[in-house]
Amino acid sequence: MGVGRSMIISDGGTAALLAAAAAADRGARSAAQHPPAVLWPFDIGGDTRVPSHGAVGRQAELFGLSEVAPAESPAIPAAPARGPEALSCMLLRAGYAAAAAGAETVVWPVSAGPELDLALTARAIDRALLTSRLVALDLGAAAPEFRTPYVDFTDAQVADLVLDMDLPVWLCWWWEGGTSAAAAERDRWMTALRTAGGGAGGGPRAGDRDSAGPAVGEPD
């Protein structure tokens, strides 16, 4: 594979924000070699993740990236909200969407979670590799390569990079969400960010994007 366009699978979350920032930085440093990346909005989890689509748009706008619509294929069902097949369906659809968008790589910003589990990490890598090969059976040379750059990064490592790059976590889907899923994700990442940054930072508080305040400030 060359260094053409990449497509980022984005749920509007923290690792997706990091992937978008990295893609934008790479494009700014070598625009001739790296065409602008595109974001592919997708989520799994039913109604609890509806706010993610707005977050994807906000992140795309911040980094000057565009969104692409999922490729429709009657042979691949829309990923169910739950179930062991959900991730496989999502990745297959992403592969075809990337090819339709002219992307050579698909970035799946899956991360390890609070603690590194080598078995789960290996499973994610295998899933991405096998999906890449399966899509290639249909598309041949036009099939994108799947990459998982943060697959072995714990929450603490992701948070450390977010702080190093001074990324606006208030653009993530969980920042102002009122659901139990959003609250759990907010607690997860605020804990990781405080641990990584010693409680420091700057930026708006939840519910007040126009005001100045701590970057990883306490959600209202």
C-alpha positions, 0 to 999 in steps of 0.5 A: 500500500502507498500513502494515499487517503485514509478513512477513520472509523469514528464513533466520536469518542476519545480514541477517534478524536486522537486518530483524527488529530493524528491524520490531520497533523500528518496531512499538514506535514506532507499534504502532497503525500497524504491526501486529507483523511475522511471520517466514517461515522459509525456506532454500535450500541443502540440508542445510547450512542445516538449523540456520537454522530454529532460528535463525529461532525464536530471533530471533522470540522475542527480538523478540516476533514470530511465525512463519508456515508456508509456504503450500502450493501444488501449482502452485509446487514447493518451492524446490530446494536449488540451481539458477537457479529456486530464488530465484524459487520461494522468492519466489513461495511467500513471496508467497502465504504473506504474503497468507495471513498478511494481510501487505501487504508482504514484506521480502526481506533480501537484501544485496550481499555483500562487495562491491557488484555493480550487476548482481546488485543490479539482478537482485535488485530486478527479481526482487522486482518481477516476483514482486510483479506475478506474484502480483498477477495471481492475488491482485489487491489482496490481493497483497503488495508486495515490498521489498528494503531492504538490497539494495545494502548490503555486508557492511560496511554490514550489520555497521555497522548490527548493531553500532549496534543492538547485535544478538545475532549469536549468534542467527544460524544460522551462529554454532555450526554445524559445517558447512563452510557455517556456517564460511564464513558465520561467517568472513564475518560475523566479519571484517565485524563486526571491521572495522566495530567495531574488534574491540570488542563484548560478548556470549556466545561461541559455545557459551556463550550464558549467559556474558558476553563479547565481542559479536562474540567469537571462535567456539570 
